[in-house]
Amino acid sequence: MDEQNQVIVNFNNENYIMIYNNQTGYYELELQAPDIGGIYNAEVSFTDLYEKLYQASVPVQVWAKEPIIIETSKVFMWIFDFYDFSVKDVVEISNYEINIDEETNANTIINVLKKTTARSRDIVAIKKNNEVIYWGIIDNIQNTEGQSLYEYTIKYITNLFNQNIILQNENLIRTTGIEDFIANAITNNFISNTDTFVNINYLQLNVKTHTKKQTSVTNVENNIYNLHTWITNCTQSYDIVYSFSIVDKKLVMTIEVKEAEKELIDVNAQAISNYVEVFETDVVSKVTVLYDNVDGEEQKGQYTLYLLNDRTTTTDKNNTNRAEGRIETVYTTNYEDAQQMALDTMKANAYNHNITFAYNDRFIQVGTPIAIKTKESLIFNTYISAIKITQDNFYEYTCGNIRINFIDKLLKERRK
């Protein structure tokens, strides 16, 4: 067949010549599928004996091949030296209770049937199916009467920053972002400290988002605050999350407000057990903030914010749509922080509805947003706030900050 009688197909930037099949009466060919799934256009061209060109574009659906995951029940713990991040040991663990819960700073307990050179402050990464499911820092190791069993008590890795530090560069929260303020505090105290002996030289920071807030560090006393407490507060109040990875033998900490894809959890249809729901209609509907300074000048006063039935707020105490609830009085140094502090206090209303459940052989990372359908077929938007992992097939989850209209609940109860 000369070139004029050929049917040529251009697919994914490659040219193919189609072969005529006498049995079917069609032109056919085999294409090399791209690695990434999607819809690709196949450009078909044919020139007849009279040199007339015919062209057509045909969409081709390419399905991505699902990766093969080899499941294994084996769980391994990698132990890294705190001072230089070198690998000290890799041990298999069979008896463990892993708790990922920054709100309560819960301990993780690991039993190891091997003596290692690990010590307090060393960093661990626990892997299952070759995926890191937990980063931690060793708190202590116990061995009873020379037995072969060693019990490791481990804290979540953000406890690296469980230290009281001097408040500096607080203006970054307003001008650049909370994430940048946290990164600045870690850099000045743990990476580029003038006392080079205490620096964690293998730690690198990656700030991916920049969330400006009209607020201040809340846990300050005499210009000193605990950094770990503050970064945990930022997770609860401002959805700041921290993830860890190894890149070029460095421990990389990523700080961001992460937009994760929401997952649907149906407690009636999926392999879920031990479902417990706790609901409290304890609402703060009025917050008075006392302050001492306005624009840097001493000037005592108070700022009051009221909650409305549609969950918006107002400073008008005579608004006819005010919601009923508790009254809170809080303090801040500066008037500029008063509105944000009042809003943060009211935001705590969302933490009074909690759901816990166990999910069979399904790992969901902390911070993942979910829509959970309850046994009453109600759907709540929330996120995974804590995980407990044991050698059983079930992962135990806790949901936090369920965004439900407490006012509607109160009005419903009142009508009853």
C-alpha positions as CSV (number, residue, x, y, z in Angstrom):
1,M,0.0,0.0,0.0
2,D,1.5,3.3,-1.0
3,E,1.4,6.4,1.3
4,Q,-1.6,7.8,-0.4
5,N,-3.8,4.7,0.5
6,Q,-2.6,4.6,4.1
7,V,-4.9,5.4,7.1
8,I,-2.7,7.3,9.5
9,V,-3.6,7.9,13.2
10,N,-1.8,10.3,15.4
11,F,-2.3,9.4,19.1
12,N,-0.4,10.9,22.0
13,N,2.1,12.5,19.6
14,E,2.9,9.1,17.9
15,N,1.9,8.2,14.3
16,Y,0.4,4.7,13.6
17,I,-0.6,3.1,10.3
18,M,-3.9,1.2,10.4
19,I,-4.1,-2.4,8.9
20,Y,-7.1,-3.5,6.9
21,N,-8.7,-6.6,8.3
22,N,-10.3,-8.7,5.4
23,Q,-12.5,-10.7,7.9
24,T,-14.1,-7.7,9.6
25,G,-13.9,-5.2,6.8
26,Y,-12.4,-2.6,9.2
27,Y,-9.0,-0.8,9.5
28,E,-7.5,-1.8,12.8
29,L,-4.4,-1.0,15.0
30,E,-3.1,-1.4,18.5
31,L,-2.2,1.8,20.4
32,Q,0.3,2.3,23.1
33,A,-1.8,3.5,26.0
34,P,-0.4,6.5,28.0
35,D,0.5,6.0,31.7
36,I,-2.1,8.7,32.8
37,G,-5.8,8.0,32.4
38,G,-8.1,10.4,30.7
39,I,-9.7,11.2,27.3
40,Y,-7.3,11.6,24.4
41,N,-8.0,12.6,20.8
42,A,-6.9,10.2,18.0
43,E,-6.4,12.3,14.8
44,V,-7.2,10.1,11.8
45,S,-6.1,11.1,8.3
46,F,-6.5,9.4,4.8
47,T,-5.5,10.6,1.3
48,D,-7.3,8.8,-1.6
49,L,-6.0,8.2,-5.1
50,Y,-7.2,11.6,-6.2
51,E,-5.1,13.2,-3.4
52,K,-8.2,14.3,-1.5
53,L,-7.5,14.5,2.2
54,Y,-10.0,13.2,4.8
55,Q,-9.5,13.9,8.5
56,A,-11.4,13.1,11.7
57,S,-10.9,13.4,15.4
58,V,-12.0,10.5,17.5
59,P,-12.0,10.7,21.4
60,V,-10.4,7.7,23.1
61,Q,-11.0,6.9,26.8
62,V,-7.9,5.6,28.6
63,W,-8.5,4.0,31.9
64,A,-5.6,4.3,34.4
65,K,-4.4,0.9,35.7
66,E,-5.0,0.6,39.4
67,P,-1.7,0.2,41.3
68,I,-1.1,-3.2,42.8
69,I,-0.8,-2.9,46.6
70,I,0.6,-5.9,48.4
71,E,-1.0,-6.0,51.8
72,T,0.9,-7.3,54.7
73,S,0.2,-7.5,58.4
74,K,3.8,-6.7,59.3
75,V,4.5,-3.3,60.8
76,F,8.0,-1.8,61.1
77,M,9.4,1.0,63.2
78,W,12.3,3.0,61.9
79,I,14.4,4.7,64.5
80,F,16.3,7.9,63.7
81,D,19.0,9.5,65.8
82,F,17.8,12.8,67.2
83,Y,21.1,14.5,66.7
84,D,22.0,13.7,63.1
85,F,18.9,11.8,61.7
86,S,20.9,8.7,60.9
87,V,19.1,5.4,60.9
88,K,19.8,3.6,64.2
89,D,17.6,0.5,63.7
90,V,14.6,-1.0,61.9
91,V,12.5,-3.3,64.0
92,E,9.3,-5.3,63.4
93,I,6.5,-4.6,65.9
94,S,3.5,-6.8,66.7
95,N,2.0,-5.3,69.8
96,Y,1.2,-1.6,69.6
97,E,-1.4,1.1,70.3
98,I,-0.7,4.1,68.1
99,N,-2.6,7.3,69.1
100,I,-2.6,10.3,66.7
101,D,-4.4,12.9,68.7
102,E,-2.8,16.3,69.1
103,E,-5.8,17.7,71.1
104,T,-5.0,15.4,74.1
105,N,-1.3,14.8,73.3
106,A,-2.0,11.1,73.8
107,N,0.8,8.5,74.2
108,T,1.6,5.8,71.7
109,I,2.8,2.5,73.3
110,I,5.0,0.1,71.3
111,N,6.3,-3.2,72.5
112,V,9.6,-4.4,70.9
113,L,11.2,-7.8,71.3
114,K,14.7,-6.5,70.6
115,K,17.3,-4.4,72.4
116,T,18.2,-1.3,70.3
117,T,20.4,1.8,70.8
118,A,17.3,4.0,70.8
119,R,17.0,6.6,73.5
120,S,14.8,9.4,74.7
121,R,14.2,12.1,72.0
122,D,15.0,9.9,69.0
123,I,12.6,10.1,66.2
124,V,10.5,7.1,64.9
125,A,8.5,6.5,61.7
126,I,6.1,3.6,61.8
127,K,5.3,2.0,58.4
128,K,2.5,-0.3,57.4
129,N,2.4,-1.6,53.8
130,N,5.4,0.6,53.2
131,E,3.3,3.7,54.1
132,V,4.3,5.9,57.1
133,I,1.2,6.0,59.3
134,Y,2.9,7.7,62.3
135,W,5.7,10.0,63.1
136,G,6.8,10.3,66.8
137,I,9.5,11.2,69.2
138,I,10.5,8.7,72.0
139,D,9.6,9.8,75.5
140,N,11.0,6.8,77.4
141,I,11.9,3.1,77.0
142,Q,11.2,0.6,79.8
143,N,12.6,-2.9,80.3
144,T,11.5,-4.9,83.3
145,E,14.1,-7.2,85.1
146,G,16.2,-7.8,82.0
147,Q,13.3,-9.3,80.0
148,S,13.4,-9.4,76.2
149,L,10.3,-7.0,76.0
150,Y,11.0,-3.3,75.7
151,E,8.1,-0.9,76.0
152,Y,8.4,2.4,74.1
153,T,6.3,5.4,75.1
154,I,6.2,7.8,72.2
155,K,4.7,11.2,71.7
156,Y,3.5,12.6,68.4
157,I,6.3,14.3,66.5
158,T,5.1,17.9,67.0
159,N,6.3,17.4,70.6
160,L,9.7,18.3,69.1
161,F,8.6,21.9,69.8
162,N,7.3,21.3,73.3
163,Q,9.4,24.2,74.6
164,N,8.7,27.6,76.2
165,I,10.1,30.3,74.0
166,I,10.1,34.1,73.9
167,L,7.3,35.8,71.9
168,Q,8.8,37.5,68.8
169,N,7.6,38.8,65.4
170,E,4.0,38.3,66.4
171,N,3.0,40.8,63.6
172,L,3.6,38.1,61.0
173,I,0.2,36.6,62.0
174,R,-1.5,39.7,60.7
175,T,0.8,40.8,57.9
176,T,1.9,37.4,56.3
177,G,0.2,34.4,57.9
178,I,-0.1,32.2,60.9
179,E,1.9,29.5,59.1
180,D,4.7,32.0,58.5
181,F,4.7,33.0,62.2
182,I,5.0,29.4,63.2
183,A,7.8,28.8,60.7
184,N,9.7,31.9,62.0
185,A,9.4,30.7,65.6
186,I,10.7,27.2,64.7
187,T,13.5,28.6,62.6
188,N,14.7,31.1,65.2
189,N,14.6,28.6,68.1
190,F,15.2,25.1,66.6
191,I,17.1,25.6,63.2
192,S,19.0,28.8,63.2
193,N,19.4,29.5,66.9
194,T,22.4,31.6,67.9
195,D,23.2,28.7,70.3
196,T,24.2,26.4,67.4
197,F,24.5,23.4,69.8
198,V,20.7,23.1,70.1
199,N,19.9,23.4,66.3
200,I,18.2,20.6,64.5
201,N,20.3,20.7,61.4
202,Y,18.4,18.1,59.4
203,L,15.0,19.9,59.9
204,Q,13.6,21.8,56.9
205,L,10.3,23.8,56.7
206,N,7.9,24.0,53.8
207,V,5.2,26.7,54.2
208,K,2.6,26.1,51.5
209,T,-0.2,28.5,52.6
210,H,-0.4,31.9,54.2
211,T,-3.4,32.6,56.4
212,K,-3.6,36.1,57.8
213,K,-5.6,36.5,61.0
214,Q,-6.4,39.5,63.2
215,T,-5.3,37.6,66.3
216,S,-2.4,37.1,68.8
217,V,-0.8,34.2,70.5
218,T,-3.1,33.3,73.3
219,N,-1.0,31.2,75.7
220,V,1.5,34.0,76.6
221,E,2.6,34.8,80.2
222,N,5.4,37.3,80.8
223,N,6.2,37.3,77.1
224,I,6.8,33.5,77.1
225,Y,4.6,30.8,75.5
226,N,4.8,27.1,74.7
227,L,5.2,26.6,71.0
228,H,3.7,23.1,70.9
229,T,0.6,24.3,72.7
230,W,0.2,27.2,70.2
231,I,0.6,25.1,67.0
232,T,-1.9,22.7,68.4
233,N,-4.3,25.5,69.1
234,C,-3.8,26.7,65.5
235,T,-5.0,23.2,64.2
236,Q,-8.1,23.4,66.3
237,S,-9.0,27.1,65.6
238,Y,-7.6,27.8,62.1
239,D,-7.3,24.3,60.4
240,I,-3.5,24.5,60.2
241,V,-2.0,21.0,59.7
242,Y,1.5,19.7,59.9
243,S,2.9,16.8,57.8
244,F,6.3,15.2,57.8
245,S,8.4,13.5,55.1
246,I,12.0,12.5,54.2
247,V,13.6,14.3,51.3
248,D,17.3,14.0,50.6
249,K,18.0,12.6,54.1
250,K,16.3,15.7,55.6
251,L,13.1,15.7,57.8
252,V,10.8,18.1,56.0
253,M,7.9,19.6,57.9
254,T,5.1,21.1,55.8
255,I,2.8,23.7,57.3
256,E,-0.5,24.5,55.5
257,V,-4.2,24.8,55.5
258,K,-4.8,21.7,53.4
259,E,-7.8,21.3,51.1
260,A,-8.2,17.5,51.1
261,E,-10.9,15.7,49.2
262,K,-13.9,15.0,51.3
263,E,-14.8,11.3,52.0
264,L,-18.3,10.0,52.6
265,I,-18.7,7.7,55.6
266,D,-22.0,5.8,55.9
267,V,-22.2,4.1,59.3
268,N,-25.1,2.0,58.1
269,A,-23.6,0.7,54.8
270,Q,-19.9,0.4,55.5
271,A,-17.8,-1.9,57.8
272,I,-18.2,0.3,60.8
273,S,-18.6,-0.7,64.5
274,N,-18.5,0.8,68.0
275,Y,-20.4,3.9,66.8
276,V,-20.9,6.5,69.5
277,E,-22.5,9.9,69.1
278,V,-22.4,12.6,71.8
279,F,-24.4,15.8,71.3
280,E,-24.4,18.8,73.6
281,T,-26.4,22.0,73.0
282,D,-24.0,24.2,75.0
283,V,-23.8,27.4,73.1
284,V,-21.9,30.6,73.8
285,S,-24.1,33.4,72.4
286,K,-22.4,36.4,73.9
287,V,-18.7,37.2,74.3
288,T,-17.3,40.2,76.1
289,V,-13.6,40.9,75.5
290,L,-11.8,43.1,77.9
291,Y,-8.7,45.0,76.5
292,D,-6.1,47.4,77.8
293,N,-4.6,49.1,74.7
294,V,-5.8,50.8,71.6
295,D,-3.2,51.5,68.8
296,G,-0.4,51.0,71.4
297,E,-1.9,53.5,73.8
298,E,-3.2,52.4,77.2
299,Q,-6.9,52.7,77.1
300,K,-9.0,50.1,78.9
301,G,-12.4,49.0,77.4
302,Q,-14.5,46.1,76.3
303,Y,-15.8,44.7,73.0
304,T,-19.0,42.6,72.9
305,L,-20.2,40.3,70.2
306,Y,-23.6,38.6,70.0
307,L,-24.6,35.3,68.2
308,L,-27.7,35.4,66.0
309,N,-30.1,32.5,65.2
310,D,-28.6,32.1,61.7
311,R,-25.1,31.7,63.3
312,T,-23.9,35.1,62.1
313,T,-22.8,37.7,64.7
314,T,-23.5,41.3,65.5
315,T,-22.5,44.0,67.9
316,D,-26.1,45.2,68.2
317,K,-27.4,44.0,71.5
318,N,-31.0,45.0,70.5
319,N,-31.1,42.7,67.4
320,T,-34.3,40.8,67.5
321,N,-32.6,37.6,66.1
322,R,-30.2,37.1,69.0
323,A,-29.7,33.5,70.0
324,E,-30.0,32.2,73.6
325,G,-27.0,30.7,75.3
326,R,-24.1,31.1,77.7
327,I,-22.1,34.3,78.3
328,E,-18.3,34.3,78.2
329,T,-15.9,37.0,79.3
330,V,-12.3,36.8,78.0
331,Y,-9.2,39.1,78.0
332,T,-6.7,40.4,75.4
333,T,-4.1,43.0,75.6
334,N,-5.0,44.9,72.4
335,Y,-8.3,46.2,71.1
336,E,-7.2,45.0,67.6
337,D,-7.4,41.4,68.7
338,A,-10.8,41.7,70.4
339,Q,-13.1,40.8,67.4
340,Q,-11.0,37.7,66.4
341,M,-10.9,36.5,70.0
342,A,-14.7,36.8,70.3
343,L,-15.2,34.9,67.0
344,D,-12.7,32.2,68.1
345,T,-14.6,31.8,71.4
346,M,-17.9,31.3,69.6
347,K,-16.3,28.9,67.1
348,A,-15.8,26.6,70.1
349,N,-19.6,25.9,69.9
350,A,-18.8,23.6,67.0
351,Y,-16.8,21.2,69.3
352,N,-19.8,20.1,71.3
353,H,-20.9,17.4,68.9
354,N,-18.6,14.4,68.6
355,I,-18.7,11.0,66.9
356,T,-16.4,8.1,67.4
357,F,-16.4,4.9,65.3
358,A,-14.2,1.9,64.3
359,Y,-13.6,1.2,60.6
360,N,-12.5,-2.2,59.3
361,D,-9.1,-2.1,57.5
362,R,-9.5,1.5,56.3
363,F,-6.9,4.1,57.1
364,I,-7.9,7.8,56.9
365,Q,-5.4,10.5,57.8
366,V,-5.9,13.0,60.6
367,G,-7.3,16.2,59.2
368,T,-9.2,14.5,56.3
369,P,-12.6,16.2,55.8
370,I,-15.5,13.8,55.8
371,A,-19.3,13.8,55.4
372,I,-20.6,11.3,57.9
373,K,-24.1,9.8,57.5
374,T,-25.4,8.7,60.9
375,K,-27.7,5.9,61.9
376,E,-30.6,8.5,61.7
377,S,-29.5,9.2,58.1
378,L,-28.4,12.7,59.0
379,I,-25.3,13.9,57.2
380,F,-22.7,16.1,59.0
381,N,-19.6,17.7,57.7
382,T,-16.6,17.2,59.9
383,Y,-13.0,15.9,59.9
384,I,-10.9,13.1,61.4
385,S,-9.4,14.7,64.6
386,A,-7.9,11.5,66.2
387,I,-6.9,7.9,65.3
388,K,-6.1,4.9,67.4
389,I,-4.3,2.1,65.5
390,T,-3.8,-1.4,67.0
391,Q,-2.9,-4.8,65.6
392,D,-6.6,-5.4,65.1
393,N,-8.0,-4.8,61.6
394,F,-10.2,-1.9,62.9
395,Y,-9.0,1.7,63.0
396,E,-10.7,3.8,65.7
397,Y,-11.6,7.3,64.7
398,T,-12.8,10.5,66.4
399,C,-14.5,13.3,64.6
400,G,-14.1,16.9,65.7
401,N,-15.7,20.3,64.9
402,I,-19.0,19.0,63.5
403,R,-20.5,21.9,61.7
404,I,-24.2,21.6,62.8
405,N,-26.6,24.4,63.4
406,F,-26.9,24.3,67.1
407,I,-29.4,27.1,67.0
408,D,-31.8,24.9,65.0
409,K,-31.3,22.2,67.5
410,L,-32.1,24.5,70.4
411,L,-35.2,25.9,68.6
412,K,-36.4,22.4,67.9
413,E,-36.1,21.4,71.6
414,R,-37.8,24.6,72.6
415,R,-40.8,23.8,70.4
416,K,-41.1,20.4,72.0
